[in-house]
Amino acid sequence: MMATILDMLLLLFLIVCAISVARTRDLLSAIIIFAAYSLIMAVVWQQLEAPDIAITEAAIGAGVTSLLLIATISKTRREE
């Protein structure tokens, strides 16, 4: 019962993050939301008993990809 509630909350948060990334105009905010999406997706993979995929998602999805995108934004100009 408790696992089902947790799974539903994680799914809801994933949907909210996905819609937020698509609708956010600020690139830095979109990257931060995308990193949160990747971390929650890693938790979902762990719940599905796939720890190898969860570790990969956390390392690449939230870690490396976010750092590369932030580095790219820092090299460009931001206009208001």
Secondary structure as the mmCIF struct_conf table of DSSP 4:
data_model
#
loop_
_struct_conf.conf_type_id
_struct_conf.id
_struct_conf.beg_label_comp_id
_struct_conf.beg_label_asym_id
_struct_conf.beg_label_seq_id
_struct_conf.end_label_comp_id
_struct_conf.end_label_asym_id
_struct_conf.end_label_seq_id
HELX_RH_AL_P HELX_RH_AL_P1 MET A 2 ARG A 23
HELX_RH_AL_P HELX_RH_AL_P2 LEU A 27 GLN A 47
TURN_TY1_P TURN_TY1_P1 LEU A 48 GLU A 49
HELX_RH_AL_P HELX_RH_AL_P3 PRO A 51 THR A 56
HELX_RH_PI_P HELX_RH_PI_P1 GLU A 57 VAL A 64
HELX_RH_AL_P HELX_RH_AL_P4 THR A 65 SER A 74
TURN_TY1_P TURN_TY1_P2 LYS A 75 LYS A 75
BEND BEND1 THR A 76 THR A 76
#
